[in-house]
Amino acid sequence: MRLVRFLPSGTFLFCTRTAFQTVNGFDENYYAAEEVVFVAALKRQGRFAILAETVVTSGRKMRAHSFLTLARLTARLVFLGSRGVRSRRGLEYWYEPEREKAK
């Protein structure tokens, strides 16, 4: 990700209040992946850095959904691009509650 200077979904973002206000914050026209649009707007404002430090986070969202759900989401994003995240329809990954796992 550092090579192509792209931040994947779920990445922690830090910026100054001035930078946030300059790009008008997160675009509410997007129901998912709004951080990708936000980062693109920030990059147009000036220097952008990806820190070398790693952050370990939970994978429970990935474990809560089936492979088929994740495959459909990936296909939607590949084929529709930004149009695929301008409606909540089809974005159950972000908006549906996690399913219970059998113990």
Phi and psi restraints in degrees (range 20) as a CNS / XPLOR table:
assign (resid 1 and name C) (resid 2 and name N)
       (resid 2 and name CA) (resid 2 and name C) 1.0 -65.3 20.0 2
assign (resid 2 and name N) (resid 2 and name CA)
       (resid 2 and name C) (resid 3 and name N) 1.0 -36.5 20.0 2
assign (resid 2 and name C) (resid 3 and name N)
       (resid 3 and name CA) (resid 3 and name C) 1.0 -60.7 20.0 2
assign (resid 3 and name N) (resid 3 and name CA)
       (resid 3 and name C) (resid 4 and name N) 1.0 -44.8 20.0 2
assign (resid 3 and name C) (resid 4 and name N)
       (resid 4 and name CA) (resid 4 and name C) 1.0 -94.5 20.0 2
assign (resid 4 and name N) (resid 4 and name CA)
       (resid 4 and name C) (resid 5 and name N) 1.0 0.0 20.0 2
assign (resid 4 and name C) (resid 5 and name N)
       (resid 5 and name CA) (resid 5 and name C) 1.0 54.1 20.0 2
assign (resid 5 and name N) (resid 5 and name CA)
       (resid 5 and name C) (resid 6 and name N) 1.0 51.7 20.0 2
assign (resid 5 and name C) (resid 6 and name N)
       (resid 6 and name CA) (resid 6 and name C) 1.0 -125.3 20.0 2
assign (resid 6 and name N) (resid 6 and name CA)
       (resid 6 and name C) (resid 7 and name N) 1.0 134.8 20.0 2
assign (resid 6 and name C) (resid 7 and name N)
       (resid 7 and name CA) (resid 7 and name C) 1.0 -102.4 20.0 2
assign (resid 7 and name N) (resid 7 and name CA)
       (resid 7 and name C) (resid 8 and name N) 1.0 122.3 20.0 2
assign (resid 7 and name C) (resid 8 and name N)
       (resid 8 and name CA) (resid 8 and name C) 1.0 -73.6 20.0 2
assign (resid 8 and name N) (resid 8 and name CA)
       (resid 8 and name C) (resid 9 and name N) 1.0 164.9 20.0 2
assign (resid 8 and name C) (resid 9 and name N)
       (resid 9 and name CA) (resid 9 and name C) 1.0 -53.6 20.0 2
assign (resid 9 and name N) (resid 9 and name CA)
       (resid 9 and name C) (resid 10 and name N) 1.0 142.1 20.0 2
assign (resid 9 and name C) (resid 10 and name N)
       (resid 10 and name CA) (resid 10 and name C) 1.0 84.6 20.0 2
assign (resid 10 and name N) (resid 10 and name CA)
       (resid 10 and name C) (resid 11 and name N) 1.0 3.1 20.0 2
assign (resid 10 and name C) (resid 11 and name N)
       (resid 11 and name CA) (resid 11 and name C) 1.0 -72.6 20.0 2
assign (resid 11 and name N) (resid 11 and name CA)
       (resid 11 and name C) (resid 12 and name N) 1.0 145.1 20.0 2
assign (resid 11 and name C) (resid 12 and name N)
       (resid 12 and name CA) (resid 12 and name C) 1.0 -78.8 20.0 2
assign (resid 12 and name N) (resid 12 and name CA)
       (resid 12 and name C) (resid 13 and name N) 1.0 130.9 20.0 2
assign (resid 12 and name C) (resid 13 and name N)
       (resid 13 and name CA) (resid 13 and name C) 1.0 -115.5 20.0 2
assign (resid 13 and name N) (resid 13 and name CA)
       (resid 13 and name C) (resid 14 and name N) 1.0 140.2 20.0 2
assign (resid 13 and name C) (resid 14 and name N)
       (resid 14 and name CA) (resid 14 and name C) 1.0 -132.1 20.0 2
assign (resid 14 and name N) (resid 14 and name CA)
       (resid 14 and name C) (resid 15 and name N) 1.0 135.1 20.0 2
assign (resid 14 and name C) (resid 15 and name N)
       (resid 15 and name CA) (resid 15 and name C) 1.0 -155.0 20.0 2
assign (resid 15 and name N) (resid 15 and name CA)
       (resid 15 and name C) (resid 16 and name N) 1.0 167.5 20.0 2
assign (resid 15 and name C) (resid 16 and name N)
       (resid 16 and name CA) (resid 16 and name C) 1.0 -75.9 20.0 2
assign (resid 16 and name N) (resid 16 and name CA)
       (resid 16 and name C) (resid 17 and name N) 1.0 158.5 20.0 2
assign (resid 16 and name C) (resid 17 and name N)
       (resid 17 and name CA) (resid 17 and name C) 1.0 -59.9 20.0 2
assign (resid 17 and name N) (resid 17 and name CA)
       (resid 17 and name C) (resid 18 and name N) 1.0 -39.6 20.0 2
assign (resid 17 and name C) (resid 18 and name N)
       (resid 18 and name CA) (resid 18 and name C) 1.0 -60.3 20.0 2
assign (resid 18 and name N) (resid 18 and name CA)
       (resid 18 and name C) (resid 19 and name N) 1.0 -46.1 20.0 2
assign (resid 18 and name C) (resid 19 and name N)
       (resid 19 and name CA) (resid 19 and name C) 1.0 -62.8 20.0 2
assign (resid 19 and name N) (resid 19 and name CA)
       (resid 19 and name C) (resid 20 and name N) 1.0 -43.3 20.0 2
assign (resid 19 and name C) (resid 20 and name N)
       (resid 20 and name CA) (resid 20 and name C) 1.0 -58.9 20.0 2
assign (resid 20 and name N) (resid 20 and name CA)
       (resid 20 and name C) (resid 21 and name N) 1.0 -47.4 20.0 2
assign (resid 20 and name C) (resid 21 and name N)
       (resid 21 and name CA) (resid 21 and name C) 1.0 -68.9 20.0 2
assign (resid 21 and name N) (resid 21 and name CA)
       (resid 21 and name C) (resid 22 and name N) 1.0 -34.9 20.0 2
assign (resid 21 and name C) (resid 22 and name N)
       (resid 22 and name CA) (resid 22 and name C) 1.0 -61.4 20.0 2
assign (resid 22 and name N) (resid 22 and name CA)
       (resid 22 and name C) (resid 23 and name N) 1.0 -38.2 20.0 2
assign (resid 22 and name C) (resid 23 and name N)
       (resid 23 and name CA) (resid 23 and name C) 1.0 -95.1 20.0 2
assign (resid 23 and name N) (resid 23 and name CA)
       (resid 23 and name C) (resid 24 and name N) 1.0 8.9 20.0 2
assign (resid 23 and name C) (resid 24 and name N)
       (resid 24 and name CA) (resid 24 and name C) 1.0 62.7 20.0 2
assign (resid 24 and name N) (resid 24 and name CA)
       (resid 24 and name C) (resid 25 and name N) 1.0 31.1 20.0 2
assign (resid 24 and name C) (resid 25 and name N)
       (resid 25 and name CA) (resid 25 and name C) 1.0 65.7 20.0 2
assign (resid 25 and name N) (resid 25 and name CA)
       (resid 25 and name C) (resid 26 and name N) 1.0 -153.4 20.0 2
assign (resid 25 and name C) (resid 26 and name N)
       (resid 26 and name CA) (resid 26 and name C) 1.0 -80.5 20.0 2
assign (resid 26 and name N) (resid 26 and name CA)
       (resid 26 and name C) (resid 27 and name N) 1.0 138.4 20.0 2
assign (resid 26 and name C) (resid 27 and name N)
       (resid 27 and name CA) (resid 27 and name C) 1.0 -77.2 20.0 2
assign (resid 27 and name N) (resid 27 and name CA)
       (resid 27 and name C) (resid 28 and name N) 1.0 114.1 20.0 2
assign (resid 27 and name C) (resid 28 and name N)
       (resid 28 and name CA) (resid 28 and name C) 1.0 -75.9 20.0 2
assign (resid 28 and name N) (resid 28 and name CA)
       (resid 28 and name C) (resid 29 and name N) 1.0 1.5 20.0 2
assign (resid 28 and name C) (resid 29 and name N)
       (resid 29 and name CA) (resid 29 and name C) 1.0 -77.0 20.0 2
assign (resid 29 and name N) (resid 29 and name CA)
       (resid 29 and name C) (resid 30 and name N) 1.0 -11.4 20.0 2
assign (resid 29 and name C) (resid 30 and name N)
       (resid 30 and name CA) (resid 30 and name C) 1.0 -106.7 20.0 2
assign (resid 30 and name N) (resid 30 and name CA)
       (resid 30 and name C) (resid 31 and name N) 1.0 132.4 20.0 2
assign (resid 30 and name C) (resid 31 and name N)
       (resid 31 and name CA) (resid 31 and name C) 1.0 -95.4 20.0 2
assign (resid 31 and name N) (resid 31 and name CA)
       (resid 31 and name C) (resid 32 and name N) 1.0 -10.0 20.0 2
assign (resid 31 and name C) (resid 32 and name N)
       (resid 32 and name CA) (resid 32 and name C) 1.0 -155.5 20.0 2
assign (resid 32 and name N) (resid 32 and name CA)
       (resid 32 and name C) (resid 33 and name N) 1.0 159.0 20.0 2
assign (resid 32 and name C) (resid 33 and name N)
       (resid 33 and name CA) (resid 33 and name C) 1.0 58.6 20.0 2
assign (resid 33 and name N) (resid 33 and name CA)
       (resid 33 and name C) (resid 34 and name N) 1.0 23.9 20.0 2
assign (resid 33 and name C) (resid 34 and name N)
       (resid 34 and name CA) (resid 34 and name C) 1.0 -64.4 20.0 2
assign (resid 34 and name N) (resid 34 and name CA)
       (resid 34 and name C) (resid 35 and name N) 1.0 -22.1 20.0 2
assign (resid 34 and name C) (resid 35 and name N)
       (resid 35 and name CA) (resid 35 and name C) 1.0 -69.6 20.0 2
assign (resid 35 and name N) (resid 35 and name CA)
       (resid 35 and name C) (resid 36 and name N) 1.0 -26.6 20.0 2
assign (resid 35 and name C) (resid 36 and name N)
       (resid 36 and name CA) (resid 36 and name C) 1.0 -67.1 20.0 2
assign (resid 36 and name N) (resid 36 and name CA)
       (resid 36 and name C) (resid 37 and name N) 1.0 -43.9 20.0 2
assign (resid 36 and name C) (resid 37 and name N)
       (resid 37 and name CA) (resid 37 and name C) 1.0 -66.1 20.0 2
assign (resid 37 and name N) (resid 37 and name CA)
       (resid 37 and name C) (resid 38 and name N) 1.0 -41.0 20.0 2
assign (resid 37 and name C) (resid 38 and name N)
       (resid 38 and name CA) (resid 38 and name C) 1.0 -61.1 20.0 2
assign (resid 38 and name N) (resid 38 and name CA)
       (resid 38 and name C) (resid 39 and name N) 1.0 -46.7 20.0 2
assign (resid 38 and name C) (resid 39 and name N)
       (resid 39 and name CA) (resid 39 and name C) 1.0 -63.4 20.0 2
assign (resid 39 and name N) (resid 39 and name CA)
       (resid 39 and name C) (resid 40 and name N) 1.0 -40.7 20.0 2
assign (resid 39 and name C) (resid 40 and name N)
       (resid 40 and name CA) (resid 40 and name C) 1.0 -60.5 20.0 2
assign (resid 40 and name N) (resid 40 and name CA)
       (resid 40 and name C) (resid 41 and name N) 1.0 -41.0 20.0 2
assign (resid 40 and name C) (resid 41 and name N)
       (resid 41 and name CA) (resid 41 and name C) 1.0 -66.3 20.0 2
assign (resid 41 and name N) (resid 41 and name CA)
       (resid 41 and name C) (resid 42 and name N) 1.0 -41.1 20.0 2
assign (resid 41 and name C) (resid 42 and name N)
       (resid 42 and name CA) (resid 42 and name C) 1.0 -63.3 20.0 2
assign (resid 42 and name N) (resid 42 and name CA)
       (resid 42 and name C) (resid 43 and name N) 1.0 -40.9 20.0 2
assign (resid 42 and name C) (resid 43 and name N)
       (resid 43 and name CA) (resid 43 and name C) 1.0 -59.9 20.0 2
assign (resid 43 and name N) (resid 43 and name CA)
       (resid 43 and name C) (resid 44 and name N) 1.0 -33.9 20.0 2
assign (resid 43 and name C) (resid 44 and name N)
       (resid 44 and name CA) (resid 44 and name C) 1.0 -70.0 20.0 2
assign (resid 44 and name N) (resid 44 and name CA)
       (resid 44 and name C) (resid 45 and name N) 1.0 -17.3 20.0 2
assign (resid 44 and name C) (resid 45 and name N)
       (resid 45 and name CA) (resid 45 and name C) 1.0 -85.3 20.0 2
assign (resid 45 and name N) (resid 45 and name CA)
       (resid 45 and name C) (resid 46 and name N) 1.0 -20.1 20.0 2
assign (resid 45 and name C) (resid 46 and name N)
       (resid 46 and name CA) (resid 46 and name C) 1.0 154.5 20.0 2
assign (resid 46 and name N) (resid 46 and name CA)
       (resid 46 and name C) (resid 47 and name N) 1.0 -156.7 20.0 2
assign (resid 46 and name C) (resid 47 and name N)
       (resid 47 and name CA) (resid 47 and name C) 1.0 -54.6 20.0 2
assign (resid 47 and name N) (resid 47 and name CA)
       (resid 47 and name C) (resid 48 and name N) 1.0 140.3 20.0 2
assign (resid 47 and name C) (resid 48 and name N)
       (resid 48 and name CA) (resid 48 and name C) 1.0 -135.6 20.0 2
assign (resid 48 and name N) (resid 48 and name CA)
       (resid 48 and name C) (resid 49 and name N) 1.0 133.3 20.0 2
assign (resid 48 and name C) (resid 49 and name N)
       (resid 49 and name CA) (resid 49 and name C) 1.0 -126.1 20.0 2
assign (resid 49 and name N) (resid 49 and name CA)
       (resid 49 and name C) (resid 50 and name N) 1.0 142.4 20.0 2
assign (resid 49 and name C) (resid 50 and name N)
       (resid 50 and name CA) (resid 50 and name C) 1.0 -109.7 20.0 2
assign (resid 50 and name N) (resid 50 and name CA)
       (resid 50 and name C) (resid 51 and name N) 1.0 118.4 20.0 2
assign (resid 50 and name C) (resid 51 and name N)
       (resid 51 and name CA) (resid 51 and name C) 1.0 -70.4 20.0 2
assign (resid 51 and name N) (resid 51 and name CA)
       (resid 51 and name C) (resid 52 and name N) 1.0 150.7 20.0 2
assign (resid 51 and name C) (resid 52 and name N)
       (resid 52 and name CA) (resid 52 and name C) 1.0 -80.4 20.0 2
assign (resid 52 and name N) (resid 52 and name CA)
       (resid 52 and name C) (resid 53 and name N) 1.0 -22.0 20.0 2
assign (resid 52 and name C) (resid 53 and name N)
       (resid 53 and name CA) (resid 53 and name C) 1.0 -64.2 20.0 2
assign (resid 53 and name N) (resid 53 and name CA)
       (resid 53 and name C) (resid 54 and name N) 1.0 145.0 20.0 2
assign (resid 53 and name C) (resid 54 and name N)
       (resid 54 and name CA) (resid 54 and name C) 1.0 -101.1 20.0 2
assign (resid 54 and name N) (resid 54 and name CA)
       (resid 54 and name C) (resid 55 and name N) 1.0 153.4 20.0 2
assign (resid 54 and name C) (resid 55 and name N)
       (resid 55 and name CA) (resid 55 and name C) 1.0 -126.7 20.0 2
assign (resid 55 and name N) (resid 55 and name CA)
       (resid 55 and name C) (resid 56 and name N) 1.0 129.3 20.0 2
assign (resid 55 and name C) (resid 56 and name N)
       (resid 56 and name CA) (resid 56 and name C) 1.0 -97.8 20.0 2
assign (resid 56 and name N) (resid 56 and name CA)
       (resid 56 and name C) (resid 57 and name N) 1.0 128.1 20.0 2
assign (resid 56 and name C) (resid 57 and name N)
       (resid 57 and name CA) (resid 57 and name C) 1.0 -127.7 20.0 2
assign (resid 57 and name N) (resid 57 and name CA)
       (resid 57 and name C) (resid 58 and name N) 1.0 174.4 20.0 2
assign (resid 57 and name C) (resid 58 and name N)
       (resid 58 and name CA) (resid 58 and name C) 1.0 -79.0 20.0 2
assign (resid 58 and name N) (resid 58 and name CA)
       (resid 58 and name C) (resid 59 and name N) 1.0 145.4 20.0 2
assign (resid 58 and name C) (resid 59 and name N)
       (resid 59 and name CA) (resid 59 and name C) 1.0 -103.4 20.0 2
assign (resid 59 and name N) (resid 59 and name CA)
       (resid 59 and name C) (resid 60 and name N) 1.0 17.1 20.0 2
assign (resid 59 and name C) (resid 60 and name N)
       (resid 60 and name CA) (resid 60 and name C) 1.0 -64.5 20.0 2
assign (resid 60 and name N) (resid 60 and name CA)
       (resid 60 and name C) (resid 61 and name N) 1.0 -29.8 20.0 2
assign (resid 60 and name C) (resid 61 and name N)
       (resid 61 and name CA) (resid 61 and name C) 1.0 -64.5 20.0 2
assign (resid 61 and name N) (resid 61 and name CA)
       (resid 61 and name C) (resid 62 and name N) 1.0 -42.0 20.0 2
assign (resid 61 and name C) (resid 62 and name N)
       (resid 62 and name CA) (resid 62 and name C) 1.0 -65.2 20.0 2
assign (resid 62 and name N) (resid 62 and name CA)
       (resid 62 and name C) (resid 63 and name N) 1.0 -39.5 20.0 2
assign (resid 62 and name C) (resid 63 and name N)
       (resid 63 and name CA) (resid 63 and name C) 1.0 -73.1 20.0 2
assign (resid 63 and name N) (resid 63 and name CA)
       (resid 63 and name C) (resid 64 and name N) 1.0 -21.1 20.0 2
assign (resid 63 and name C) (resid 64 and name N)
       (resid 64 and name CA) (resid 64 and name C) 1.0 -79.8 20.0 2
assign (resid 64 and name N) (resid 64 and name CA)
       (resid 64 and name C) (resid 65 and name N) 1.0 -15.5 20.0 2
assign (resid 64 and name C) (resid 65 and name N)
       (resid 65 and name CA) (resid 65 and name C) 1.0 -119.7 20.0 2
assign (resid 65 and name N) (resid 65 and name CA)
       (resid 65 and name C) (resid 66 and name N) 1.0 151.0 20.0 2
assign (resid 65 and name C) (resid 66 and name N)
       (resid 66 and name CA) (resid 66 and name C) 1.0 -72.9 20.0 2
assign (resid 66 and name N) (resid 66 and name CA)
       (resid 66 and name C) (resid 67 and name N) 1.0 163.2 20.0 2
assign (resid 66 and name C) (resid 67 and name N)
       (resid 67 and name CA) (resid 67 and name C) 1.0 -58.4 20.0 2
assign (resid 67 and name N) (resid 67 and name CA)
       (resid 67 and name C) (resid 68 and name N) 1.0 -40.2 20.0 2
assign (resid 67 and name C) (resid 68 and name N)
       (resid 68 and name CA) (resid 68 and name C) 1.0 -61.4 20.0 2
assign (resid 68 and name N) (resid 68 and name CA)
       (resid 68 and name C) (resid 69 and name N) 1.0 -42.3 20.0 2
assign (resid 68 and name C) (resid 69 and name N)
       (resid 69 and name CA) (resid 69 and name C) 1.0 -60.7 20.0 2
assign (resid 69 and name N) (resid 69 and name CA)
       (resid 69 and name C) (resid 70 and name N) 1.0 -45.5 20.0 2
assign (resid 69 and name C) (resid 70 and name N)
       (resid 70 and name CA) (resid 70 and name C) 1.0 -67.8 20.0 2
assign (resid 70 and name N) (resid 70 and name CA)
       (resid 70 and name C) (resid 71 and name N) 1.0 -36.8 20.0 2
assign (resid 70 and name C) (resid 71 and name N)
       (resid 71 and name CA) (resid 71 and name C) 1.0 -65.5 20.0 2
assign (resid 71 and name N) (resid 71 and name CA)
       (resid 71 and name C) (resid 72 and name N) 1.0 -42.5 20.0 2
assign (resid 71 and name C) (resid 72 and name N)
       (resid 72 and name CA) (resid 72 and name C) 1.0 -62.2 20.0 2
assign (resid 72 and name N) (resid 72 and name CA)
       (resid 72 and name C) (resid 73 and name N) 1.0 -42.5 20.0 2
assign (resid 72 and name C) (resid 73 and name N)
       (resid 73 and name CA) (resid 73 and name C) 1.0 -62.6 20.0 2
assign (resid 73 and name N) (resid 73 and name CA)
       (resid 73 and name C) (resid 74 and name N) 1.0 -45.9 20.0 2
assign (resid 73 and name C) (resid 74 and name N)
       (resid 74 and name CA) (resid 74 and name C) 1.0 -61.2 20.0 2
assign (resid 74 and name N) (resid 74 and name CA)
       (resid 74 and name C) (resid 75 and name N) 1.0 -45.3 20.0 2
assign (resid 74 and name C) (resid 75 and name N)
       (resid 75 and name CA) (resid 75 and name C) 1.0 -61.5 20.0 2
assign (resid 75 and name N) (resid 75 and name CA)
       (resid 75 and name C) (resid 76 and name N) 1.0 -41.8 20.0 2
assign (resid 75 and name C) (resid 76 and name N)
       (resid 76 and name CA) (resid 76 and name C) 1.0 -58.8 20.0 2
assign (resid 76 and name N) (resid 76 and name CA)
       (resid 76 and name C) (resid 77 and name N) 1.0 -45.7 20.0 2
assign (resid 76 and name C) (resid 77 and name N)
       (resid 77 and name CA) (resid 77 and name C) 1.0 -69.4 20.0 2
assign (resid 77 and name N) (resid 77 and name CA)
       (resid 77 and name C) (resid 78 and name N) 1.0 -36.1 20.0 2
assign (resid 77 and name C) (resid 78 and name N)
       (resid 78 and name CA) (resid 78 and name C) 1.0 -67.7 20.0 2
assign (resid 78 and name N) (resid 78 and name CA)
       (resid 78 and name C) (resid 79 and name N) 1.0 -47.1 20.0 2
assign (resid 78 and name C) (resid 79 and name N)
       (resid 79 and name CA) (resid 79 and name C) 1.0 -82.5 20.0 2
assign (resid 79 and name N) (resid 79 and name CA)
       (resid 79 and name C) (resid 80 and name N) 1.0 -31.0 20.0 2
assign (resid 79 and name C) (resid 80 and name N)
       (resid 80 and name CA) (resid 80 and name C) 1.0 -103.0 20.0 2
assign (resid 80 and name N) (resid 80 and name CA)
       (resid 80 and name C) (resid 81 and name N) 1.0 -16.3 20.0 2
assign (resid 80 and name C) (resid 81 and name N)
       (resid 81 and name CA) (resid 81 and name C) 1.0 58.4 20.0 2
assign (resid 81 and name N) (resid 81 and name CA)
       (resid 81 and name C) (resid 82 and name N) 1.0 -138.5 20.0 2
assign (resid 81 and name C) (resid 82 and name N)
       (resid 82 and name CA) (resid 82 and name C) 1.0 -65.9 20.0 2
assign (resid 82 and name N) (resid 82 and name CA)
       (resid 82 and name C) (resid 83 and name N) 1.0 -22.9 20.0 2
assign (resid 82 and name C) (resid 83 and name N)
       (resid 83 and name CA) (resid 83 and name C) 1.0 -64.9 20.0 2
assign (resid 83 and name N) (resid 83 and name CA)
       (resid 83 and name C) (resid 84 and name N) 1.0 -25.6 20.0 2
assign (resid 83 and name C) (resid 84 and name N)
       (resid 84 and name CA) (resid 84 and name C) 1.0 -75.0 20.0 2
assign (resid 84 and name N) (resid 84 and name CA)
       (resid 84 and name C) (resid 85 and name N) 1.0 -7.2 20.0 2
assign (resid 84 and name C) (resid 85 and name N)
       (resid 85 and name CA) (resid 85 and name C) 1.0 -121.6 20.0 2
assign (resid 85 and name N) (resid 85 and name CA)
       (resid 85 and name C) (resid 86 and name N) 1.0 16.7 20.0 2
assign (resid 85 and name C) (resid 86 and name N)
       (resid 86 and name CA) (resid 86 and name C) 1.0 -96.5 20.0 2
assign (resid 86 and name N) (resid 86 and name CA)
       (resid 86 and name C) (resid 87 and name N) 1.0 6.4 20.0 2
assign (resid 86 and name C) (resid 87 and name N)
       (resid 87 and name CA) (resid 87 and name C) 1.0 -143.9 20.0 2
assign (resid 87 and name N) (resid 87 and name CA)
       (resid 87 and name C) (resid 88 and name N) 1.0 149.0 20.0 2
assign (resid 87 and name C) (resid 88 and name N)
       (resid 88 and name CA) (resid 88 and name C) 1.0 -72.5 20.0 2
assign (resid 88 and name N) (resid 88 and name CA)
       (resid 88 and name C) (resid 89 and name N) 1.0 -21.1 20.0 2
assign (resid 88 and name C) (resid 89 and name N)
       (resid 89 and name CA) (resid 89 and name C) 1.0 -60.1 20.0 2
assign (resid 89 and name N) (resid 89 and name CA)
       (resid 89 and name C) (resid 90 and name N) 1.0 127.5 20.0 2
assign (resid 89 and name C) (resid 90 and name N)
       (resid 90 and name CA) (resid 90 and name C) 1.0 86.4 20.0 2
assign (resid 90 and name N) (resid 90 and name CA)
       (resid 90 and name C) (resid 91 and name N) 1.0 1.2 20.0 2
assign (resid 90 and name C) (resid 91 and name N)
       (resid 91 and name CA) (resid 91 and name C) 1.0 -110.1 20.0 2
assign (resid 91 and name N) (resid 91 and name CA)
       (resid 91 and name C) (resid 92 and name N) 1.0 38.8 20.0 2
assign (resid 91 and name C) (resid 92 and name N)
       (resid 92 and name CA) (resid 92 and name C) 1.0 -56.8 20.0 2
assign (resid 92 and name N) (resid 92 and name CA)
       (resid 92 and name C) (resid 93 and name N) 1.0 -29.5 20.0 2
assign (resid 92 and name C) (resid 93 and name N)
       (resid 93 and name CA) (resid 93 and name C) 1.0 -51.6 20.0 2
assign (resid 93 and name N) (resid 93 and name CA)
       (resid 93 and name C) (resid 94 and name N) 1.0 -41.2 20.0 2
assign (resid 93 and name C) (resid 94 and name N)
       (resid 94 and name CA) (resid 94 and name C) 1.0 -90.2 20.0 2
assign (resid 94 and name N) (resid 94 and name CA)
       (resid 94 and name C) (resid 95 and name N) 1.0 -27.6 20.0 2
assign (resid 94 and name C) (resid 95 and name N)
       (resid 95 and name CA) (resid 95 and name C) 1.0 -111.9 20.0 2
assign (resid 95 and name N) (resid 95 and name CA)
       (resid 95 and name C) (resid 96 and name N) 1.0 -14.2 20.0 2
assign (resid 95 and name C) (resid 96 and name N)
       (resid 96 and name CA) (resid 96 and name C) 1.0 -91.0 20.0 2
assign (resid 96 and name N) (resid 96 and name CA)
       (resid 96 and name C) (resid 97 and name N) 1.0 147.4 20.0 2
assign (resid 96 and name C) (resid 97 and name N)
       (resid 97 and name CA) (resid 97 and name C) 1.0 -65.9 20.0 2
assign (resid 97 and name N) (resid 97 and name CA)
       (resid 97 and name C) (resid 98 and name N) 1.0 156.0 20.0 2
assign (resid 97 and name C) (resid 98 and name N)
       (resid 98 and name CA) (resid 98 and name C) 1.0 -67.8 20.0 2
assign (resid 98 and name N) (resid 98 and name CA)
       (resid 98 and name C) (resid 99 and name N) 1.0 144.2 20.0 2
assign (resid 98 and name C) (resid 99 and name N)
       (resid 99 and name CA) (resid 99 and name C) 1.0 -84.3 20.0 2
assign (resid 99 and name N) (resid 99 and name CA)
       (resid 99 and name C) (resid 100 and name N) 1.0 155.3 20.0 2
assign (resid 99 and name C) (resid 100 and name N)
       (resid 100 and name CA) (resid 100 and name C) 1.0 -77.6 20.0 2
assign (resid 100 and name N) (resid 100 and name CA)
       (resid 100 and name C) (resid 101 and name N) 1.0 134.1 20.0 2
assign (resid 100 and name C) (resid 101 and name N)
       (resid 101 and name CA) (resid 101 and name C) 1.0 -90.4 20.0 2
assign (resid 101 and name N) (resid 101 and name CA)
       (resid 101 and name C) (resid 102 and name N) 1.0 141.1 20.0 2
assign (resid 101 and name C) (resid 102 and name N)
       (resid 102 and name CA) (resid 102 and name C) 1.0 -67.3 20.0 2
assign (resid 102 and name N) (resid 102 and name CA)
       (resid 102 and name C) (resid 103 and name N) 1.0 139.2 20.0 2
